Amino acid sequence: MDITFGKEQIFRLLPKLNMDQAREKAWDKKTTVFGSGLTGLFSCPKSEEFQIKYSEYRYEPFWHVASNVRYEYDRTRSYNVPILAP
């Protein structure tokens, strides 16, 4: 088995949403996130009771692995075949 390691690199993925779009999406879902479950049955939160106190970009590390595999099988087998000749 031959294992080789490539050059280490750092990639930054481009975000699908900018900060304003993410804040707007969070604001649209605020009542459904906190109003679900059994507590949502008894007390329904009002829209004006929510505030966005803090927001940030997060960079989370992950591994990206690419591989190539080549298998080569060399096998020989001998068979004895009986010959019935007079």
N, C-alpha and C positions, 0 to 999 in steps of 0.2 A: 504494500500500500504506500502510495506516495502522497504526502500531504504538504501543500505549500500555502503560505499565508500571503495575501496581497498587501498592498500599501494601506495603512490606516487612514481613514478620511472622516471628516465631519460634514454632515449634511444638515441643512436647515430647510424644512418643508414649508412651503408657502401656506399661510392660513386660508381656509375657505371663506371665512368671514372676517371683516375688519372689526375693530373694537366697537364702533357704533352699531353695526349690524348685530353683533353678539349681545350687546346691552339691550337692544330693541327686542330681540328674540327672547331674552330672559324676562323682560318686562311683560311680554305677551303671555308667557307661561307661568307667571308668578302665582296666580290663584289655583291653577290646576296642580302645581307641585305641592303646595302646602295645604291644600284643601282636600287631599285624597285620604282614603282610609276611613277608619271609624270616627276620627275627630271631625272629618268633613261632614258627617251626617248630623252631628249635634251643633256644631258652630261653623258657619260658613264665613271665612275671612273676607273682609272688604278690600276692594282694590286700593283704597287710600291708606291702608294699614301697612303697606309694604314700602321699603326703601332699599335701594342698592347702595350699600355702604362702602364696598370695596370691590375692585376689579383688577385683574392682572393678566398678563401673558404668561403662560407656563411653557417651559421647554422641558420635555420629558425624554430621557435617554432611552434608546431601544437598539437592539442588535439587528443588523441586516446581514444575512448570510447567503452567499451565492456559491453553488458548488457544481462541479462537473464530475460525473462518474463514468468510468469505462471499465467494464468487466471483460476479461478474456479467459475463456475456459479451453484448456488443451487436455484432452482425455483420449486415451487409447484403450481398447479392450480387445482381448484375444478370445475367440470362441473356438472350441474344438467341435467339429462336425463329423460324426462317424459316417463312414462311407461303407455301404454294404455291397461289395463287389464280389463276384464269384472267383 
